[in-house]
Amino acid sequence: MRKFTLSAATLAALFATAAQADETPASGKLLGFEFGDVACYLQMDTGAAEPVWVLAAFDVCDAEPPLGQQVSLGYAEGEVLAASCEGDIACGETDKVMIVETITPID
């Protein structure tokens, strides 16, 4: 299993960037994942110039998603720790975002 080590500040920046760009690709190649303070982060190759990071529910990553495979992503609106909390779980603020709830391998 390939995991990436990212600092809380980097993860917060990735979250903010993804939220601003509304990165919700429907499918792509799953390159890796990382547990963060806000959510689980999936690194996807969608055919863009650079891989994108997508927010996912923690249980998606707990299930050890199929790395290196083409997958379809299913989204739902969810609440995550607010980016303004900067990783402080005691902050108590939340943001509503689209978050990956399901990953389905594509044959």
N, C-alpha and C positions, 0 to 999 in steps of 0.2 A: 504494500500500500504506500503510495506516495503522498506525503503530507508536506505542507509548506510552513515554515516558521516565520510569522509576521508579528511585529510589535503591535500593542494596542493602538498606538497613534497611527500606524500604517493602516490597520484594519478600519479605524474610524475614518481615515481619509478615503479609503476605497469605498466604504459605505456611502459617504457623502457624494463621491463622484458617481457611483452607480445610481443613487437616488436622483441626482440632478439630471443624468443622462437617460433616465428611465430605461435602464438596461434590463430588458426582460426577453431574452432570446427564447424562441420556442424549442430550439434544438441545437446540438453541436457535439463536439467531442469533449468529454470530461477529462481534463488534464490533471486535476488534483482538487483537494479540499483542505480547509483549515477551520478549526473551531475558534470562534472569537467571542468577545464579550456580548456582542449584539445578536449574533446569529452564527450559523455555519456559513462559510464562504466557499462557493464552488468556482474553480477556475475553468473557463470554457473556451475552446477554440471554435469560434462561430464563422470563420472564414474572413474575419476582419483583419486588419494589419497587425493588431495586438490581441492577445487573449483578453477576455473580459472576466470580471469577478461578479458573481451573482449571489444574492442572499438566499439562504435555504434554512428551513426549520432544522433544529438540532437533531431531531430523530432521523432526518434524511441522511445525515452523515454518520449517525450511530449505526445505521444499517450497512455501512461501508459500501457506498455506491460504486458502480462498475467503471473503474478508472481505465482510460485508454479507449473507451467505446463511444460510439455515437449514441446519444440519448435524446429523448424527448422530455421536456420539462413541463410539469403542471404547476400552475401558480394559484395562490389564493391571497386575499388581503389578510395581513397579520400585523400584530403589534410587536415591536422590538424596542429595546433600550434606545432612547433618543440619542442621536449623534451629539447633541449638545452636552450630554452627560460625560462624554469623552472616556467611556469605559467604566465610570463609577456606578456600580450596580445599585448603590444606595440612593442614587439621584432621584429615582421614582418617576421620571418623565419617560414617555414613550412616543414613538412615531408610528404611524400607519403606513405600511409599505406592501408592495407585492413581493411575496416570498415563495420560493419553490417548496411545494408540499409533496410532490411525487417526481420520481425519475423512472423512466421506462426505457430500457435498451431498445435500440432500433436495429432490426435484423439486416 
